[in-house]
């Protein structure tokens, strides 16, 4: 599928499911994909790790036992990063859209 076909495709790039107007996620509301298709997963990964640093420095889970604290602090960023990397891989393999295209550089 070409970049032009991707722009007009109503399917979700990760799951391949048809999207309807009632089920828009945060990335569609903020329209970050209008900048480049790889911005939504990159932004989500950056923001979740930033919030993790805030939690670590503010002691958000100070009264929680050690193993549970690790799970609470690292569970969200690790899972969001895994899904974001999966989405970037699907964009690259199925649509030919890569992060390097954001800088409009040609490989080689």
NORBELZI-V504741 format. One record per residue. RES is the residue in one small letter. OMEGA is omega in whole degrees, -180 to 180 (NA if undefined). Layout:
# NORBELZI-V504741
RES,OMEGA / RES,OMEGA
This chain:
# NORBELZI-V504741
x,-178 / x,179 / x,179 / x,177 / x,179 / x,-178 / x,-178 / x,-179 / x,-178 / x,180 / x,176 / x,-177 / x,-179 / x,-174 / x,-177 / x,-179 / x,176 / x,178 / x,177 / x,-177 / x,-178 / x,-175 / x,179 / x,178 / x,-178 / x,-178 / x,177 / x,-180 / x,179 / x,177 / x,-180 / x,178 / x,175 / x,177 / x,176 / x,-174 / x,-179 / x,-178 / x,-179 / x,179 / x,178 / x,179 / x,179 / x,-180 / x,-180 / x,-177 / x,-179 / x,177 / x,176 / x,178 / x,176 / x,177 / x,177 / x,179 / x,-179 / x,-176 / x,180 / x,-180 / x,-175 / x,-177 / x,-175 / x,-177 / x,-176 / x,178 / x,-174 / x,-177 / x,179 / x,177 / x,178 / x,179 / x,-180 / x,-177 / x,-174 / x,-177 / x,-178 / x,-178 / x,180 / x,-179 / x,178 / x,178 / x,179 / x,180 / x,179 / x,177 / x,177 / x,179 / x,178 / x,178 / x,179 / x,177 / x,-179 / x,-174 / x,-176 / x,-174 / x,180 / x,-179 / x,-177 / x,179 / x,-179 / x,177 / x,180 / x,-180 / x,-180 / x,176 / x,178 / x,179 / x,171 / x,NA
